[in-house]
Amino acid sequence: MHSYSISPGTHKSESEHRRDICLAGQWLRERAFVPSTDGNISVRLDTHRILTTPTCVNKGLMEPDDLIITGLDGQKLSGERGPSSELGMHLLIYRCRPDIHAVCHAHPPVASGFAAAGVSLNKALLCEAVFSLGTIPVAPYAMPGTPALSAALEPFVHGHDAILMGNHGVVTYGPDLFTAFGRMESVEHIARVTLVTELLGKQNLLSGGDVAQLLALRARAGVGPPATAHAEPLVISDANETERITLTRQELDALIDDALRNHRSR
């Protein structure tokens, strides 16, 4: 059994990245996140090359030599098979986010259900979810394998690390492959918990102050997209927990500033 370390993409050799992608593919398959030959994974090898899964291959059965290398323009540089038709969305994310070195696209069933319903995962229900991902928006449906898919995702890439793809699935990304994969697991977990609260008919949302403290910690930890990036607002409770309100970006920034000041004054 191989031992795998978590490190930024540029700190590993190509052969290590090949093994890692195959391992992540097995994990996606074991968790039923990618039925049949669905899904795709990629890693940024350097400023000019992307290592990615090929088209029409079961992600749980890949071998390192099955993977292909393309340029940032999508042109194949090496490999026996063809690239996925959805490579364009990976390239979009790499172009928009220089901090990103890996992208994971899959169809986890509960999160994909929210995507098919057009419902964002934007409620402040779990402290871990607020800290790790903030909000998870739904991008409008666009035909897979076409430039329209990248265009639909582009407005959300800068402000989020995970996106529900309308009537399709989920895409997550991060500084390394296992962070990107972990975010896929987190999205499905958040979707499951959200669904349970919907079925129970009760949701105790975190307050604006709670959210501000979590996001202040997140900012100090350097987790997530740049702080200046636009993100979809979180739905929180008011101080009396009797109403649900949407926290605007300006209100959220003010609360974070207050939380940081309070932390520094201790």
N, C-alpha and C positions, 0 to 999 in steps of 0.2 A: 504494500500500500504506500502510495507516495505521500510525502509530507509537503504541504504547500504553505508558503508564507504570504502574508498580505502586504503588498508594497505597491507604490505607484507604477503605472505601466512601463515607464521608461527605465525602471530598475531591474527588469527581468530580460532574460534572453528570449529569442524567438521560440526556441524549443520549449522553454518553460511556459510561454504564453499558449503555445499549441496544446500542451497537456492541460493547462488551466481551463481553456475553453471547452475541451472535451469533458473535463470533470464537471464544469458548470452545466453543460448540456445533459449529463447524467442526472444531476440534481433536479433540473427542470423537469425531466421526464419522470423521475421517481415521485415528484410532488404533483404529478398530473397537471403541470402548468403548460405543457406543450403536447397536445394530442397529435398523433401521426407525424407528419414532417413540419408541423407549424413552428413558428418562432425563428429567431436569429440572434446571434451574438457577435460582437466585434471588439477588438482591442486596437488602440492606436500604438503602432510600433515605434513611430518617430514622427517628425513633422511632415513626412511625405507619404507614409505607407500605413495601410490598415490591414490587419489580419482578421478574417471573418469566416463565418460558416457558409458553406455552399448551399445552393438551392436544392430542394427536394431530397433532403437527408434527414432521417430521424435523429434528433439531437442527443438521444441517449445511446446511439450506436456509432457515433463518429470516432474516427481515428485521427491522430495528429496530422497525417499526410492528406487527409480529406480537405483540410482548410485551404483557403486561397488568400492571396495578397493582392490588394488593389491600391491604386493611388487615391489621393483625396478627390480626384475627378471621377472616381468610380471605374476607371479602366483597369482591367485585370492585368497584373504583372506576373503572377505565377500561380500554378495550381492546375489540376486536371479538370475540375468541374467549373460550372458557371457561378457567379455571385447571386445572392438572393435578389429578387426583384425589389425588395424593400431596403436595399443598401442605402438608397438616397436619404432616408430619414436618419440613419447613422451618421452619414457625412454631414448632414445639416447640423446635428448636435455637436459634432467635432468642430465645425466652423464657428458656431455660435458660442461655444464654451471651451476656451483653451485649457481650462482646468480639468476637463473631462478626458479620461483615457480608456473608458470602456462603456459599452452600451449593451443592454439586454432587452430583448423584445419577446414577450410571451403572452399566453392567453389563460392566466389563472382564472378559474371559473367564477368565483364570487365577484372579484374585482371586474372581470369582463362583463358580468351581469349589470353592475353599476354603469359601466361604459355603454352597454346596450340600452339601458334605461335613460341615459343622458344625465346621470346624477353624480355630481362631484363628491369626493370624500373631503369635505371642507368643514366638518364640525369638530370643535375642540372637545373630543370625548376622552382621549387617552393622552396622558402627559408625554409618554414616549413618542407617540406619533407627532405631536406638536413639535417636540425637540428635534426629531430626526428628519421629518419631511414637511412639516407645516401643512399646507393644503395640497391636495392632489386634484387638479382640475380635469374636466372632460374637454378634449378637443373635438370639434365637429367631425362628422364622418367624411372621409375622402377615400376614393378608390385606391386600394393597396397597389403598390408597384408603379404609381404615377407621381409626377411632380406635385399634384394636388395634395398628396398625403403630407409631404414636407411643408407645404404652404399652410396646411391646417395646424400643424404642430408648432411652427416657428414662433407665433406670439407667446407661447407658453414656456419655451425652452429656457430663456434667460432667468425666469423667476422661480423655477421648480426643478426638482430632481427626479420627479416621477409624473407621468401623464397618463390618464385614461384616454384611450383612443376610441372615439364614438363608434359603436356597433362593430368593434374590432377586438381590442385587447389592451395591453399595457406596455409602456416603454419606460425603463429606468436607466440611470447612468450614474457614473461616479469616477473618482480618481483612479480606481483600479477595478478589476473584474469582480472581485468578491464583495466589494462595496455595492457595485451595481446589482449583483445578484441578491445581496442582502436586502436592498431596497425593494426588489421585486417580492421577496418573502414578506416584507413589512407591509407593502400595499395590500397583499392578499389578507394578511392578518387584520389590518385596519378595516378592510371591507367586511370580513366575517363578524368582527365585533360590532360594527355599525349595523349590519343586518340583524344581529341578535337584539340590539336595542330597539330597532324598528319593529321587530316581531313582538317584543315585550311591551311596546307602546310607551316607553319611557326613556328619556335621555337626559342625564345630568351633565350639562356642559360646564366646562371650566370657565371661570370668570376672566375678564379682561386683564386683571392684575396677575392672575395665575399664568395666563398666556404670555404676558409681557416678561415675567420672570424667566419662563422657559426659553423664550426667544432671545433674551439677553444672555442666558447661559450658552445658547446655541451660537450666538454671534462671537462670544469670547472663545468658544471652542473651535471656531472656524469651520463649523459644519454647514453644509448647504450652499446655495448660490450666493453671489455677492449681495451684501445688504442693500445696495442701491437698486437692485433689480426689482421690477414689478412682480408682485405675486397676487394671486386671487385671495380675497379676504377670508379670514376664518369666521365661522359662526360661533359665537360665544354666548354665555348667559350674562344678564345684568347683575348688579351688586346683590339684588334680592333673589336672584335665580327664579324670577317669575316670568321673564320674557326672554326671547332670543333676539339678539341683535347682531348685525354684521359689523365687524370692526374694520373701519377703513384703514388704508395704508397710513394716512397721516395720524389717525388716532393711535394706531399700533406703534408707530415710531415714537410718539410722545410717551406712551406707556413704557416702552423699552428704555428710553432715555431716563425716565424716573426710576426704573428698576436698577439701571446701572449706577445712577447717582446714589441711591440708597445702599447698594452693595459697597461702593467705594467709601461711604461715610462710616461704615461699621468698624 
